[in-house]
Amino acid sequence: MDNDIEVRRVKRNLTQEDLAEALDVTRQTIGAIEQGRYDPRLELAFDLAEFFDTTVEELFWRESESDSDE
């Protein structure tokens, strides 16, 4: 699943560690989510959306069909 967590985090001048501490997860978890290697559990996805004052749908999305056709 794709996301723009890193972009939003950097815009707020936060490190992965800062975000991890705010959400009570590890820095490695934030890094894995940002890199698309880990899809967060639903509760964490909602926590991330709330932290960034957005919706889960705006924060996470599936690759578009056109991307997967290439």
Phi and psi restraints in degrees (range 20) as a CNS / XPLOR table:
assign (resid 1 and name C) (resid 2 and name N)
       (resid 2 and name CA) (resid 2 and name C) 1.0 -86.8 20.0 2
assign (resid 2 and name N) (resid 2 and name CA)
       (resid 2 and name C) (resid 3 and name N) 1.0 157.6 20.0 2
assign (resid 2 and name C) (resid 3 and name N)
       (resid 3 and name CA) (resid 3 and name C) 1.0 -158.1 20.0 2
assign (resid 3 and name N) (resid 3 and name CA)
       (resid 3 and name C) (resid 4 and name N) 1.0 167.9 20.0 2
assign (resid 3 and name C) (resid 4 and name N)
       (resid 4 and name CA) (resid 4 and name C) 1.0 -121.5 20.0 2
assign (resid 4 and name N) (resid 4 and name CA)
       (resid 4 and name C) (resid 5 and name N) 1.0 34.4 20.0 2
assign (resid 4 and name C) (resid 5 and name N)
       (resid 5 and name CA) (resid 5 and name C) 1.0 -61.1 20.0 2
assign (resid 5 and name N) (resid 5 and name CA)
       (resid 5 and name C) (resid 6 and name N) 1.0 -44.3 20.0 2
assign (resid 5 and name C) (resid 6 and name N)
       (resid 6 and name CA) (resid 6 and name C) 1.0 -60.1 20.0 2
assign (resid 6 and name N) (resid 6 and name CA)
       (resid 6 and name C) (resid 7 and name N) 1.0 -43.1 20.0 2
assign (resid 6 and name C) (resid 7 and name N)
       (resid 7 and name CA) (resid 7 and name C) 1.0 -61.3 20.0 2
assign (resid 7 and name N) (resid 7 and name CA)
       (resid 7 and name C) (resid 8 and name N) 1.0 -46.3 20.0 2
assign (resid 7 and name C) (resid 8 and name N)
       (resid 8 and name CA) (resid 8 and name C) 1.0 -66.5 20.0 2
assign (resid 8 and name N) (resid 8 and name CA)
       (resid 8 and name C) (resid 9 and name N) 1.0 -39.0 20.0 2
assign (resid 8 and name C) (resid 9 and name N)
       (resid 9 and name CA) (resid 9 and name C) 1.0 -63.9 20.0 2
assign (resid 9 and name N) (resid 9 and name CA)
       (resid 9 and name C) (resid 10 and name N) 1.0 -46.3 20.0 2
assign (resid 9 and name C) (resid 10 and name N)
       (resid 10 and name CA) (resid 10 and name C) 1.0 -65.0 20.0 2
assign (resid 10 and name N) (resid 10 and name CA)
       (resid 10 and name C) (resid 11 and name N) 1.0 -38.7 20.0 2
assign (resid 10 and name C) (resid 11 and name N)
       (resid 11 and name CA) (resid 11 and name C) 1.0 -59.4 20.0 2
assign (resid 11 and name N) (resid 11 and name CA)
       (resid 11 and name C) (resid 12 and name N) 1.0 -28.5 20.0 2
assign (resid 11 and name C) (resid 12 and name N)
       (resid 12 and name CA) (resid 12 and name C) 1.0 -93.8 20.0 2
assign (resid 12 and name N) (resid 12 and name CA)
       (resid 12 and name C) (resid 13 and name N) 1.0 7.6 20.0 2
assign (resid 12 and name C) (resid 13 and name N)
       (resid 13 and name CA) (resid 13 and name C) 1.0 56.5 20.0 2
assign (resid 13 and name N) (resid 13 and name CA)
       (resid 13 and name C) (resid 14 and name N) 1.0 41.9 20.0 2
assign (resid 13 and name C) (resid 14 and name N)
       (resid 14 and name CA) (resid 14 and name C) 1.0 -107.0 20.0 2
assign (resid 14 and name N) (resid 14 and name CA)
       (resid 14 and name C) (resid 15 and name N) 1.0 145.2 20.0 2
assign (resid 14 and name C) (resid 15 and name N)
       (resid 15 and name CA) (resid 15 and name C) 1.0 -87.5 20.0 2
assign (resid 15 and name N) (resid 15 and name CA)
       (resid 15 and name C) (resid 16 and name N) 1.0 167.8 20.0 2
assign (resid 15 and name C) (resid 16 and name N)
       (resid 16 and name CA) (resid 16 and name C) 1.0 -59.4 20.0 2
assign (resid 16 and name N) (resid 16 and name CA)
       (resid 16 and name C) (resid 17 and name N) 1.0 -38.1 20.0 2
assign (resid 16 and name C) (resid 17 and name N)
       (resid 17 and name CA) (resid 17 and name C) 1.0 -62.7 20.0 2
assign (resid 17 and name N) (resid 17 and name CA)
       (resid 17 and name C) (resid 18 and name N) 1.0 -42.6 20.0 2
assign (resid 17 and name C) (resid 18 and name N)
       (resid 18 and name CA) (resid 18 and name C) 1.0 -58.5 20.0 2
assign (resid 18 and name N) (resid 18 and name CA)
       (resid 18 and name C) (resid 19 and name N) 1.0 -48.2 20.0 2
assign (resid 18 and name C) (resid 19 and name N)
       (resid 19 and name CA) (resid 19 and name C) 1.0 -65.5 20.0 2
assign (resid 19 and name N) (resid 19 and name CA)
       (resid 19 and name C) (resid 20 and name N) 1.0 -42.1 20.0 2
assign (resid 19 and name C) (resid 20 and name N)
       (resid 20 and name CA) (resid 20 and name C) 1.0 -59.8 20.0 2
assign (resid 20 and name N) (resid 20 and name CA)
       (resid 20 and name C) (resid 21 and name N) 1.0 -45.1 20.0 2
assign (resid 20 and name C) (resid 21 and name N)
       (resid 21 and name CA) (resid 21 and name C) 1.0 -62.7 20.0 2
assign (resid 21 and name N) (resid 21 and name CA)
       (resid 21 and name C) (resid 22 and name N) 1.0 -40.7 20.0 2
assign (resid 21 and name C) (resid 22 and name N)
       (resid 22 and name CA) (resid 22 and name C) 1.0 -63.7 20.0 2
assign (resid 22 and name N) (resid 22 and name CA)
       (resid 22 and name C) (resid 23 and name N) 1.0 -29.7 20.0 2
assign (resid 22 and name C) (resid 23 and name N)
       (resid 23 and name CA) (resid 23 and name C) 1.0 -106.2 20.0 2
assign (resid 23 and name N) (resid 23 and name CA)
       (resid 23 and name C) (resid 24 and name N) 1.0 3.0 20.0 2
assign (resid 23 and name C) (resid 24 and name N)
       (resid 24 and name CA) (resid 24 and name C) 1.0 59.0 20.0 2
assign (resid 24 and name N) (resid 24 and name CA)
       (resid 24 and name C) (resid 25 and name N) 1.0 46.8 20.0 2
assign (resid 24 and name C) (resid 25 and name N)
       (resid 25 and name CA) (resid 25 and name C) 1.0 -131.4 20.0 2
assign (resid 25 and name N) (resid 25 and name CA)
       (resid 25 and name C) (resid 26 and name N) 1.0 178.4 20.0 2
assign (resid 25 and name C) (resid 26 and name N)
       (resid 26 and name CA) (resid 26 and name C) 1.0 -88.3 20.0 2
assign (resid 26 and name N) (resid 26 and name CA)
       (resid 26 and name C) (resid 27 and name N) 1.0 159.0 20.0 2
assign (resid 26 and name C) (resid 27 and name N)
       (resid 27 and name CA) (resid 27 and name C) 1.0 -61.2 20.0 2
assign (resid 27 and name N) (resid 27 and name CA)
       (resid 27 and name C) (resid 28 and name N) 1.0 -35.1 20.0 2
assign (resid 27 and name C) (resid 28 and name N)
       (resid 28 and name CA) (resid 28 and name C) 1.0 -63.7 20.0 2
assign (resid 28 and name N) (resid 28 and name CA)
       (resid 28 and name C) (resid 29 and name N) 1.0 -35.4 20.0 2
assign (resid 28 and name C) (resid 29 and name N)
       (resid 29 and name CA) (resid 29 and name C) 1.0 -63.8 20.0 2
assign (resid 29 and name N) (resid 29 and name CA)
       (resid 29 and name C) (resid 30 and name N) 1.0 -45.8 20.0 2
assign (resid 29 and name C) (resid 30 and name N)
       (resid 30 and name CA) (resid 30 and name C) 1.0 -62.0 20.0 2
assign (resid 30 and name N) (resid 30 and name CA)
       (resid 30 and name C) (resid 31 and name N) 1.0 -45.4 20.0 2
assign (resid 30 and name C) (resid 31 and name N)
       (resid 31 and name CA) (resid 31 and name C) 1.0 -59.4 20.0 2
assign (resid 31 and name N) (resid 31 and name CA)
       (resid 31 and name C) (resid 32 and name N) 1.0 -43.7 20.0 2
assign (resid 31 and name C) (resid 32 and name N)
       (resid 32 and name CA) (resid 32 and name C) 1.0 -65.8 20.0 2
assign (resid 32 and name N) (resid 32 and name CA)
       (resid 32 and name C) (resid 33 and name N) 1.0 -39.1 20.0 2
assign (resid 32 and name C) (resid 33 and name N)
       (resid 33 and name CA) (resid 33 and name C) 1.0 -65.7 20.0 2
assign (resid 33 and name N) (resid 33 and name CA)
       (resid 33 and name C) (resid 34 and name N) 1.0 -46.9 20.0 2
assign (resid 33 and name C) (resid 34 and name N)
       (resid 34 and name CA) (resid 34 and name C) 1.0 -59.0 20.0 2
assign (resid 34 and name N) (resid 34 and name CA)
       (resid 34 and name C) (resid 35 and name N) 1.0 -37.6 20.0 2
assign (resid 34 and name C) (resid 35 and name N)
       (resid 35 and name CA) (resid 35 and name C) 1.0 -85.0 20.0 2
assign (resid 35 and name N) (resid 35 and name CA)
       (resid 35 and name C) (resid 36 and name N) 1.0 -0.7 20.0 2
assign (resid 35 and name C) (resid 36 and name N)
       (resid 36 and name CA) (resid 36 and name C) 1.0 75.0 20.0 2
assign (resid 36 and name N) (resid 36 and name CA)
       (resid 36 and name C) (resid 37 and name N) 1.0 16.7 20.0 2
assign (resid 36 and name C) (resid 37 and name N)
       (resid 37 and name CA) (resid 37 and name C) 1.0 -89.1 20.0 2
assign (resid 37 and name N) (resid 37 and name CA)
       (resid 37 and name C) (resid 38 and name N) 1.0 -11.3 20.0 2
assign (resid 37 and name C) (resid 38 and name N)
       (resid 38 and name CA) (resid 38 and name C) 1.0 -145.8 20.0 2
assign (resid 38 and name N) (resid 38 and name CA)
       (resid 38 and name C) (resid 39 and name N) 1.0 127.1 20.0 2
assign (resid 38 and name C) (resid 39 and name N)
       (resid 39 and name CA) (resid 39 and name C) 1.0 -93.7 20.0 2
assign (resid 39 and name N) (resid 39 and name CA)
       (resid 39 and name C) (resid 40 and name N) 1.0 122.3 20.0 2
assign (resid 39 and name C) (resid 40 and name N)
       (resid 40 and name CA) (resid 40 and name C) 1.0 -68.8 20.0 2
assign (resid 40 and name N) (resid 40 and name CA)
       (resid 40 and name C) (resid 41 and name N) 1.0 154.6 20.0 2
assign (resid 40 and name C) (resid 41 and name N)
       (resid 41 and name CA) (resid 41 and name C) 1.0 -62.3 20.0 2
assign (resid 41 and name N) (resid 41 and name CA)
       (resid 41 and name C) (resid 42 and name N) 1.0 160.6 20.0 2
assign (resid 41 and name C) (resid 42 and name N)
       (resid 42 and name CA) (resid 42 and name C) 1.0 -57.4 20.0 2
assign (resid 42 and name N) (resid 42 and name CA)
       (resid 42 and name C) (resid 43 and name N) 1.0 -43.4 20.0 2
assign (resid 42 and name C) (resid 43 and name N)
       (resid 43 and name CA) (resid 43 and name C) 1.0 -60.0 20.0 2
assign (resid 43 and name N) (resid 43 and name CA)
       (resid 43 and name C) (resid 44 and name N) 1.0 -43.1 20.0 2
assign (resid 43 and name C) (resid 44 and name N)
       (resid 44 and name CA) (resid 44 and name C) 1.0 -68.0 20.0 2
assign (resid 44 and name N) (resid 44 and name CA)
       (resid 44 and name C) (resid 45 and name N) 1.0 -37.4 20.0 2
assign (resid 44 and name C) (resid 45 and name N)
       (resid 45 and name CA) (resid 45 and name C) 1.0 -60.4 20.0 2
assign (resid 45 and name N) (resid 45 and name CA)
       (resid 45 and name C) (resid 46 and name N) 1.0 -42.1 20.0 2
assign (resid 45 and name C) (resid 46 and name N)
       (resid 46 and name CA) (resid 46 and name C) 1.0 -68.0 20.0 2
assign (resid 46 and name N) (resid 46 and name CA)
       (resid 46 and name C) (resid 47 and name N) 1.0 -38.1 20.0 2
assign (resid 46 and name C) (resid 47 and name N)
       (resid 47 and name CA) (resid 47 and name C) 1.0 -62.9 20.0 2
assign (resid 47 and name N) (resid 47 and name CA)
       (resid 47 and name C) (resid 48 and name N) 1.0 -42.1 20.0 2
assign (resid 47 and name C) (resid 48 and name N)
       (resid 48 and name CA) (resid 48 and name C) 1.0 -62.5 20.0 2
assign (resid 48 and name N) (resid 48 and name CA)
       (resid 48 and name C) (resid 49 and name N) 1.0 -45.6 20.0 2
assign (resid 48 and name C) (resid 49 and name N)
       (resid 49 and name CA) (resid 49 and name C) 1.0 -61.2 20.0 2
assign (resid 49 and name N) (resid 49 and name CA)
       (resid 49 and name C) (resid 50 and name N) 1.0 -43.2 20.0 2
assign (resid 49 and name C) (resid 50 and name N)
       (resid 50 and name CA) (resid 50 and name C) 1.0 -63.9 20.0 2
assign (resid 50 and name N) (resid 50 and name CA)
       (resid 50 and name C) (resid 51 and name N) 1.0 -42.6 20.0 2
assign (resid 50 and name C) (resid 51 and name N)
       (resid 51 and name CA) (resid 51 and name C) 1.0 -58.2 20.0 2
assign (resid 51 and name N) (resid 51 and name CA)
       (resid 51 and name C) (resid 52 and name N) 1.0 -42.0 20.0 2
assign (resid 51 and name C) (resid 52 and name N)
       (resid 52 and name CA) (resid 52 and name C) 1.0 -92.0 20.0 2
assign (resid 52 and name N) (resid 52 and name CA)
       (resid 52 and name C) (resid 53 and name N) 1.0 8.3 20.0 2
assign (resid 52 and name C) (resid 53 and name N)
       (resid 53 and name CA) (resid 53 and name C) 1.0 53.9 20.0 2
assign (resid 53 and name N) (resid 53 and name CA)
       (resid 53 and name C) (resid 54 and name N) 1.0 52.4 20.0 2
assign (resid 53 and name C) (resid 54 and name N)
       (resid 54 and name CA) (resid 54 and name C) 1.0 -145.9 20.0 2
assign (resid 54 and name N) (resid 54 and name CA)
       (resid 54 and name C) (resid 55 and name N) 1.0 -171.3 20.0 2
assign (resid 54 and name C) (resid 55 and name N)
       (resid 55 and name CA) (resid 55 and name C) 1.0 -103.7 20.0 2
assign (resid 55 and name N) (resid 55 and name CA)
       (resid 55 and name C) (resid 56 and name N) 1.0 160.6 20.0 2
assign (resid 55 and name C) (resid 56 and name N)
       (resid 56 and name CA) (resid 56 and name C) 1.0 -59.4 20.0 2
assign (resid 56 and name N) (resid 56 and name CA)
       (resid 56 and name C) (resid 57 and name N) 1.0 -39.1 20.0 2
assign (resid 56 and name C) (resid 57 and name N)
       (resid 57 and name CA) (resid 57 and name C) 1.0 -64.4 20.0 2
assign (resid 57 and name N) (resid 57 and name CA)
       (resid 57 and name C) (resid 58 and name N) 1.0 -32.4 20.0 2
assign (resid 57 and name C) (resid 58 and name N)
       (resid 58 and name CA) (resid 58 and name C) 1.0 -79.0 20.0 2
assign (resid 58 and name N) (resid 58 and name CA)
       (resid 58 and name C) (resid 59 and name N) 1.0 -27.2 20.0 2
assign (resid 58 and name C) (resid 59 and name N)
       (resid 59 and name CA) (resid 59 and name C) 1.0 -86.1 20.0 2
assign (resid 59 and name N) (resid 59 and name CA)
       (resid 59 and name C) (resid 60 and name N) 1.0 -35.6 20.0 2
assign (resid 59 and name C) (resid 60 and name N)
       (resid 60 and name CA) (resid 60 and name C) 1.0 -124.6 20.0 2
assign (resid 60 and name N) (resid 60 and name CA)
       (resid 60 and name C) (resid 61 and name N) 1.0 145.2 20.0 2
assign (resid 60 and name C) (resid 61 and name N)
       (resid 61 and name CA) (resid 61 and name C) 1.0 -154.1 20.0 2
assign (resid 61 and name N) (resid 61 and name CA)
       (resid 61 and name C) (resid 62 and name N) 1.0 159.0 20.0 2
assign (resid 61 and name C) (resid 62 and name N)
       (resid 62 and name CA) (resid 62 and name C) 1.0 -85.0 20.0 2
assign (resid 62 and name N) (resid 62 and name CA)
       (resid 62 and name C) (resid 63 and name N) 1.0 154.5 20.0 2
assign (resid 62 and name C) (resid 63 and name N)
       (resid 63 and name CA) (resid 63 and name C) 1.0 -58.3 20.0 2
assign (resid 63 and name N) (resid 63 and name CA)
       (resid 63 and name C) (resid 64 and name N) 1.0 140.4 20.0 2
assign (resid 63 and name C) (resid 64 and name N)
       (resid 64 and name CA) (resid 64 and name C) 1.0 -71.1 20.0 2
assign (resid 64 and name N) (resid 64 and name CA)
       (resid 64 and name C) (resid 65 and name N) 1.0 157.2 20.0 2
assign (resid 64 and name C) (resid 65 and name N)
       (resid 65 and name CA) (resid 65 and name C) 1.0 -59.7 20.0 2
assign (resid 65 and name N) (resid 65 and name CA)
       (resid 65 and name C) (resid 66 and name N) 1.0 -34.7 20.0 2
assign (resid 65 and name C) (resid 66 and name N)
       (resid 66 and name CA) (resid 66 and name C) 1.0 -66.2 20.0 2
assign (resid 66 and name N) (resid 66 and name CA)
       (resid 66 and name C) (resid 67 and name N) 1.0 -33.8 20.0 2
assign (resid 66 and name C) (resid 67 and name N)
       (resid 67 and name CA) (resid 67 and name C) 1.0 -66.2 20.0 2
assign (resid 67 and name N) (resid 67 and name CA)
       (resid 67 and name C) (resid 68 and name N) 1.0 -37.9 20.0 2
assign (resid 67 and name C) (resid 68 and name N)
       (resid 68 and name CA) (resid 68 and name C) 1.0 -78.6 20.0 2
assign (resid 68 and name N) (resid 68 and name CA)
       (resid 68 and name C) (resid 69 and name N) 1.0 -15.6 20.0 2
assign (resid 68 and name C) (resid 69 and name N)
       (resid 69 and name CA) (resid 69 and name C) 1.0 -80.3 20.0 2
assign (resid 69 and name N) (resid 69 and name CA)
       (resid 69 and name C) (resid 70 and name N) 1.0 -16.6 20.0 2
